[in-house]
Amino acid sequence: MVKPKPISLRLPEALLDRIKIEANKRDGPYQSLIKAWLKDDVDESRRSAR
């Protein structure tokens, strides 16, 4: 397994609030939701670039 690297990311407060609300709906941590969304987007971008 690849060791996660901590990063700092500045988001508008309103956006972070909306992400936290969505994470609560899914009963999970908001940071995990952000990681999943980023992974899905990158994977999709790579597929469409082929």
C-alpha positions in Angstrom: 0.0 0.0 0.0 1.2 3.5 -0.8 1.7 5.7 2.2 -0.6 8.8 2.0 1.2 12.2 1.8 -0.4 15.0 3.8 -1.2 18.1 1.8 -2.7 21.5 2.6 -5.6 22.6 0.4 -7.4 25.9 0.7 -11.1 25.8 -0.1 -13.8 28.4 0.1 -15.6 27.9 3.4 -19.0 27.6 1.7 -17.6 24.8 -0.5 -16.1 22.9 2.5 -19.4 23.3 4.3 -21.3 21.7 1.3 -18.7 18.9 1.1 -19.1 18.2 4.9 -22.9 18.1 4.5 -22.6 15.6 1.6 -20.1 13.4 3.7 -22.6 13.4 6.6 -25.4 12.2 4.2 -23.1 9.3 3.2 -22.1 8.7 6.9 -18.4 9.2 6.2 -15.5 11.6 6.8 -15.3 14.5 4.4 -11.6 14.0 3.7 -12.3 10.5 2.4 -15.1 11.8 0.2 -12.8 14.4 -1.3 -10.2 11.7 -2.0 -12.8 9.5 -3.6 -14.1 12.3 -5.8 -10.5 13.3 -6.8 -9.6 9.7 -7.7 -12.8 9.3 -9.7 -12.2 12.5 -11.6 -8.6 11.7 -12.4 -9.5 8.1 -13.4 -12.2 9.4 -15.7 -9.9 12.1 -17.2 -7.3 9.4 -18.0 -9.8 7.1 -19.6 -11.2 9.9 -21.8 -7.7 11.0 -22.8 -7.0 7.7 -24.5 
